[in-house]
Amino acid sequence: MDWIEKLNQAVVYIEENLEGSVSYERAAQIACCSVFHFQRMFNYIAGIPLSEYIRRRRMTKAALELQDGKEKVIDLALKYGYQSPTAFNRAFQSVHGIAPSGARKPGVSLQSYPPVSFKITVKGVTAMEYQIVKKEEMRLVGVSAPLEKEIEKNFETVPGLWNKAAMDGTLEKLQSLMGKEPMGILGVSACFGESWRYYIAVATDGEVLPGMEEYIVPANTWAVFPGRGDMPGAIQELEKRAVTEWLPASGYEYADAPDIELYLDANPTDAAFEVWLPVTKGKK
C-alpha cells in the first residue's frame, strides 16, 4: 500500500470521528508518518490546513442537522467537539456566514464541503533536480522557539524568530561559528513527541555561545532539492513540489527526522537555498 492510500485511510478515520474528538496522533499513525509531516502533506495536497478542513466538514454536517430541525444548537456544539455554544457559533459563522439559528430559515444559502479523497497524477512537466544524501548525526548550534501542534499556528512564530535573529546579531554570530557541512544557515523543524521546536542554527564543532543551544540531528537520509528565488515564496513552492510531485513517484516516504531548510545566501529577492526532505525507502 503506497502512502497516498494510507493518507486516504487517515481521511476515513477523520470522517468517522467528526462527532467527538479527532486525534491528530491517530490520523498520523494511520498515514505512517509523524503528526508534523501528516499535517504538512495534508496542507500541501489538499490546499487547506487540516484544522480548517475538519472545521468545514463538521460545520457542513451540523448545517444539515440544523435544517432537519431535530437537534438543539447546544447539543450540536457538544456533538462536534465544541465546549460552548459561543465557540460553535463562531465556527459556524466562519464557514456559512450566518449564525446557527439562521440555518433553519427556508431558502437560506449554506456552504457544503464534501470529504476529500487524494489521488495524485505526476505529470513531470517541469524537471526537479535532487540528490539523495545520507548523513551521520549533525551537531548544530543556534537559537530555537517552541512550535504549536497545529502547524498553521506557527506562521507567525517562525518568521518572528528569523526577524529577531537578524535584528539582534544572532545571524552574524552563527555565520562566524559555521564550520561543517552543510555550510549555510539552517532552519530546522524538529517536531517529535511532545517537544516541537524550530531551530535557526549552523553545523559546527564550535562552542555554544551565550543565549544559544545545541541540537543533534540524528543520522538519516534526505532528498535534497536546490532552489533559487524570492523569499519566502520560492522555498515554500519548492517544498510543495517536493511533497506533491517528487515524493509520490520516488519510492520513498517521509522519515521520522527533522525537516531542514538550508539558506546559502541572505539575498531576499534572489536567495539560493536547499530543501532537505527526510525520507526512508517505502515498504513494498
N, C-alpha and C positions, 0 to 999 in steps of 0.2 A: 504494500500500500504506500503510495507516494505521499508527500507532505500536504499536497492540495486536498487529497481525500481526508487526511487527518484534520485539516483545517475545517473542512465541511462537517466533519463529525463534531468538532468543537462547537460549531454554529448550531447543530441539532441540540446539543446539550444546553446551550444558552436559551434556545427557543422553548425547551421543555421546562425551564426553570425561571421564566419571566415572572411567574406568580410566586413571589417569595424572594429568595436570595440567589444571585448568580455568583459563583465563586470563580474569580479570575484564575486562581491556582488550579482548580479542576479543569477549566477550559484549556489552559496551557498544557496541563498534563496529557489531556486527550490529543492535543496537537503535537505532543512530544517536543516541547521546547520550553524555555523559561517564560515567566509571566511578561517580562520586558519584551522579549522577542515576539511573543504572541501578539501583544498589543501593537507592536511596530509593524508586523506583517499585515495584521488586520487593517490598520490605518492606511498603509500604502496600497493594498489591493482593493479594499472597499472604498477608499477615498473619504472615510469618515472615522473619527475616533471611536473606539469600542464603547466607551461610556455613553456617547451620543447615540450610537446605534441601538444600544439596549434601551435608552430612554425613549427613542422613537417607536420601537417595537412595543414597549409597554403602553405608551400613550395611544398607539393605534388600536390595541386590544381594549384598552379602557374606554375609548370613544365608542366602540361597537357595543360594549356592555351598557354604557350610559344611554345609548339610543334605544336599547331594549327596555330600559326603564325598570330593571329588576334590582339593581344594586344602588345603594346609597354612596355618595361621594366619599364619606369617611371610611366605608368598608372597602371601596376600591383603592383608596390610598394605602391601607394596610396590606391589601392583597398584592399590590405591585411594589411593595418594599419601602413605602414612604412612612415616616414616623408621625407625620402630621398632615392634616388636610391642606395647610398652607403650603408646605413643600410640594405636595401633589398638585395643587392648583398652579403653582409656579411652573412646574414641569409641563403640565397640560397646556398652559398658555404658550409656552415656548415652542411647542410643536404645532398646535392648532390655531393659535392666535385669539382664542376665546377662553372664557372660564368653563370649567366642567359643567356647571349648571346650564350654560348656553347650548351644550351639545344635544340637549333633549328637544330643542325647538325645531319644529318642522321646517325642512328646507335649508337648514344650516349647512355651510360648507366646512368639511373637515379634511384633514390630511391622512393618507394611508401609506404606510411604509411596509412593504412585504419583506419576508425573510430573505437574506442574501444567500446566494449559492455561488461558490467560486469555481471558475473554470478559466484557466489561463492559456491563451494561444500565443506562442512565441513566434513572432513574425521574422525577427532577425533583419529588420530593415537597416538598422544602424549598428555597426560593429562595436563591441565593447572590449577594450584592452584590459587584460587582467593577468595576475600571476598567482600561483598557489605557493604560499610561503609558510614553511614550518619554522617555528621559533621556540627556543628554550625559554624558560621563565625570564621576564624582563623586570628589572628594578627601576621603578620610577620615583621621582621626587617632584612634588608640586603642591598645589592647593586643591581643596575639594569643597563640595557643598552637598547636603543630603537631597535626594530626589523623592518625589511623591510616587506612589504605586500606580496612579493613573497618569500616564506619561504626558498627556496634553497639559497637565498642570505645571509641567516643568518648562513650558515655553518662555517663561519669564526668568526662572531660576538660572538656567544655563547662560543665556545672554548676559544676565546680571553679573555672573561670576567672571565672564570674559571682560566685561567693561571695567569691573573693579580691578582685575589683574592688569589691565592696560593702564589704568589711571594711577595705581599705587606703586608702579615699578616692578611688579611681580614678573611680568613677561621678560623684562630686561635681565632680571636675576636668573630666570630659568634658562635664558639663552647662554648665559655665562657658565651654567652648570652642564650644558649639553655636551656629551662626550661619547655616547654609544649609539649604535644603530637601534632603531630608526632615528635618523637625525632630523629634528624638527620639533615643533610644539605639538603635543598630543592632547586631544580631547577624548577622554576615556569614560564610557558609560559602564560602570561596574554594578550590575543590578542582580544580586543573588540573595535568596533567602529574605531575611528581614532588613538587611542593610543595603540600601540603594544609594550610591554616591556617584557624582560626576567629578572627574579629576582634570585639571589643566596641569600638565606635567611634562617632564623630559626623561628620556632614558639616560641614566648616569650612574657612575660609581662614586660620585662626589658626596659631600656631606649634606645632611638635611639642614637647611638654613632655618633660622627662627621664623615661625609663622607658617612653615611648610611641614609636609609629612611624607612618609614613604608608602608606596603601594607596590606590591609584587603582582605582576600579570602572570598567570600560570602558563606553562608551556601549552602550545596549541597550534592548530593550522588555521591560516587566514587566507581568504581570497582577497587580493589587493587590487583595487581599481584606481588608476591615476585620473586626475581631472584638473581642469583649469576654468576659471570664470568668475563672475560677480558673486560675492558672498552676501548672505548665506544661501541664496537660491541655487547656485550651481552645485554645491555639495549635497544639498537636500535632494535635488533631482537625480544626481548620480547614485545616492543611496537607494532611492526609489527604484531606479532601473536595475540596480544590482539585485534587489529582492524580487521584483516582479518579472524581470526578463531573464537575467542570468541564472538565478537560483533554481527555478523550476526545471530547467533543461540540463543542469550541471551534474546531476547525480549526487550532489551534496545537500546537506540540511544544516540548519542553524545549530551551532555547538553552544554548550554552556560555558561561554567565555565572554570577556568584555568586548563591546563594540569600540573601535578605535577610529578616530579621525586624525590624520597626520597633516599638519599645516607646514608647508615647505617655505613659504614666504608670507609677509604681512600685507601684501597689496590687496585691499578690499575689493577693487574693481577688476582685477585680473589675477586672482590668487592661484597658486599651484598647490595641490593637495592630493591626498590619497585617502580612500575609504577602505578600512580593514574590516572585512566581514568574517566573524568566527564561524568556521564550518567543520563538519565531520562527514565522512562518507555515509550516504544513505543506506539503510538496510534493504536488501532485495527481498 
